[in-house]
Amino acid sequence: MAGLTEKARPMPLAETASPLAPLRLKKREERRLRAGHLWIYSNEVDTRATPLTGFAPGQPVRIEAHNGRPLGSGYVNPHSLICARLISRDPDQVLDKSLLVHRLKVALSLRQRLFDQPCYRLCYGEADGLPGLVVDRYGDVLAVQLTTAGMEAMKAAVIVALEQVLQPRGILLRNDVEVRRLEGLETYVETLGEVPEPVALSENGARFEVSLQTGQKTGWFFDQADNRVRLRRYARDARVLDVFSYVGAWGVQAALAGAAAVTCVDSSGEALARAGHNAGLNGVGDKMQTRQGDAFEVLKALREADERFDLVILDPPAFIKRRKDIEAGTEAYQRLNQLAIRLLGRDGFLITASCSHHMQPEVFRRTVHRAARHVDRRLQILEWGQQAADHPRHPAIVETDYLKAMYCRVVKD
């Protein structure tokens, strides 16, 4: 990846010699940090002692309790509700190339112990000690997101650290996510080095190709990998409907597990074309058919056509992105699951997921149960799935624990 470092380096990487500016909290507002949390909200800052207007977005700071005792170091963004993020309990530690390299190596060591192939989420933000950084690995190609002003300010150091730890052939910066706007950041996509189109990956013994440039988010949803392993026992000899299929991760693996036929549903024709291609890569193209359209409308049309399936898989995008979306999003989850349950045969299986953090597991369980009762079906919950181990949860930050998957048997009494 010759020349990549020079191209991506808009600032010198040397550590600053000046002391970190203090960011002081109000009285009793340090309790969450002492308990292990990493976030500081703007209303927790003592703005009389340390006015937020005095900081630049992404500026490194020394975080102090109300009495001036140090709590650690981090970076600040005066324009964001989460106005600061803790990086280290050492008040003099700055986020520099050395710390990035160290924590990336720690993150890599976990993935190397858990995965046979170099296809996984290498860095999951706060849970890996690097708030604002997401890195997905596709062999020698990386998809990277910098989601905070503090991490964007360290862009050059991040690239250098990734080069040192992994020597990638190419890096794609997919900084086109909406969360950057909350940080006052512009969105962009940037290619460094060689990023092939498409990239190849393997998951659970299956082969896939996906576009990092035009695919959803960072190209692939590694968080569902373990849940797709559980799929195998339910797919054997089944007629499968894969809704929100994207490029066929669930559908192809269902076919490989012995499904009799698989129908993939997605609103994107490009994604469905890729799903068909991926089915062919794995020798199951003859089992795969696709149907483009809005998921709710397609499910209704299948019902009107009196179609029946032995297994329906629902892996929708987040219907609840903010607290204000909870009521409408919960209703959408219920409607979606009702439509799916109506398509199941007398003794079928439903695999239904939610990646909405604000949809709590107990509420999700009740919502799917209500959907079943609404159409006079009895639900048996057989298994619960969660995000894969390359998306570790931070024990003090509930937002890092978001994915839920229910494996259900649907019985018509």
TAJOVEN-V336059 format. One record per helix or strand of 2 or more residues. SS is the DSSP state (H for helix, E for strand). FROM is the first residue (numbers start at 1). LEN is the number of residues. If there is no record, write none. Layout:
{{SS,FROM,LEN} {SS,FROM,LEN}}
//
This chain:
{{H,4,4} {E,21,5} {H,31,4} {E,39,3} {H,42,3} {H,52,3} {E,59,6} {E,70,7} {E,82,7} {H,97,18} {E,119,6} {H,125,4} {E,133,6} {E,141,6} {H,149,5} {H,155,12} {E,170,6} {H,179,4} {E,188,6} {E,199,5} {E,206,5} {H,222,9} {H,232,4} {E,239,5} {H,249,8} {E,261,6} {H,269,13} {H,285,3} {E,288,5} {H,295,10} {E,309,7} {H,323,20} {E,344,11} {H,361,14} {E,378,9} {H,398,3} {E,404,8}}
//
